[in-house]
């Protein structure tokens, strides 16, 4: 069953309530919904997806739903910087036997993970800055990339993650547009 269990309980009740309101305006008789109505509704509407959601404090939610733009700030002065880690170990190359009903796509493993971090930045007007690649090392190595890309920035840290020192260096060397 793909619909979340609590969701199944409330959707038919809500649908029946709406149908009752419509029946008073259209004078059509109303039938109670069947036990498989929620599943059939989901099949009829493939653009909808039932999923569990996490709760969030109302004040925090309220602070994130209002428009936070300032017309005085130009689009070329609005940036979004993000970092993403990429695991270089080939965990997906290991096959394991699992039960045919086991749908999990992950497993614990004893393999050593090698992380590389990429820092990207784009402006609201669509300009992308050249990325920063952070390698896990204690010193810079010239053989990190087979084909280094001109203009890209490279850094290193013990773990391969970003830190305040690397971020400051990136801000002064790469971000200063």
N, C-alpha and C positions, 0 to 999 in steps of 0.2 A: 504494500500500500504506500503510495508516494505522498499522500497528504498527511501532514502532521496530525496525530490523534486528537488533540484538543481542537484543532481547526475543523475536523470533520464534525464534531459535536455542534459547533456554532453556525457553520455555513448553511446547512439545511434550515435551521430555525430562522436565520436572517432572511433567506430566500422565501420561505413560507410567509413571513411577515410582509415582505415587499409584495408578494403575489396577492395577499389579502387586501392590501391597499389598492392595488390595481383592479381587483375584482369589484370594488365598490364604485369605481369610475367607469368600468366597462360592462358591468352587469354579467360577467361570465362566472360560471360556477368554479369553485376552487377545489382541487384535489390535494390531499396530503402527499408530501414527497416520499418516495420510496427509500429503502435503506441504502441503496447504491447510488443515490442521486449525486452525492459529492464527487464520487469517483467518475461518474459519467460526465459531470460538469467539467471536471479537469480534462477529460479526453476531448470534449467539444471545444475547449479553449486552450490549444497548445501554447499560445502566447503567454499564458499565466503559469506561474510556478509557485507551489507551496514550499515554504522553507521556514525554519526556526529562526527567530530573530533574538538578539540580545537586548536586554533592557538597558536604558540609560537614564540617568537622573534628568527630570524634566527641565530644570534650570540649565543644565549643560546642553540638552537638546534644543531648547528655545534659543540659546545663544548662537547656535549653528544653522538656524533656518532663515535668518534674516539676511538681506543683501548687505554685503560688507564692502561695497565698492565706494570709492571717492572719486567723483568726476574730475577733481583737480589733479589727480595722479594720472599721468599719461600711460598708455598701454606699454610703451617701450621702457617704462620704469617699473614695471611689475614683473617679477621673476618667480619661477618655481624651481627649486633645486631638490633633487632627490638622489638617493643612493640605493643601489641594489647589490646584493651579494650573489656571486656565482660560484657554485661548488665545482671544482675541477675534477674531483674523484668521479669515477664512472660507476655510481651506485646502481644505475638502471641496467647495467650489463650483467648483473647477477640474477639468475633465475632461482626461484624457490618453489617447492610444491606446497600448495594451500588447498583448502577445501573449495569445491566449485561454487559455493555460495558466499565465500569470503570476498567482499568487494573492496577491501582496504588496498590502497595503492602505495602504502609505505610499510617499512619494516625497520626495526632496529638493526644496526650493523656494527661490526667491530672495525670497519675500514677507517683509515685516517682521512679526515676531510681537509682539503686545501681550498681556502676561500680567497677569491679575488673580488674586490669591490669596485664598482663603476659609479662615478658621480656624474650626473647629468643635470643640465640647467637649460630652461627655455623661457623666453619672455612671452608676455601676453600678446605681443604683436607677431609671434611666430618665429622669432630668431632663436636658434639653438647655439649655445656655446659649445666649444670643443670639450669633450669629456676628460675626466681624470680617472685613470686606472691605478688602483692601489694593490700592489703585490705583497704577499706574505714573505718578508725577508728582513734581515737586520742591516743589510747594505744594498745599494743599488747594483743591479747586474745588467750589463748591456745585452745579454742574450735572452731577455724576458720575452721579447716579441720577435718572431721570425721576420715579419714585415711591419716595422713601426710606421705609424701613420703620422705624417707631418702635421704639427700643430697640437696633437693630442698631448696631454700632460700625464706624467707617470710619477707615482710615489710608492713608498713602501712603509710597512709597519710590521711588527712581529706577528700579528694575527692576520693581516690582510684587511683589517677593518679600518674605517675612517676614525680619526681622533681630532682633538682640538688643534694640535700643531699642524696637521695636514690640511684641515679646513681653513685655517688662517692663511697658510701658504697658497691654497687654491683661490681664496678670495683676493689676495694681492696679485697673483700672477695670471689667473684665468678669468676671474669674474669681472674685474675692473674693465667695463666695456668702453 
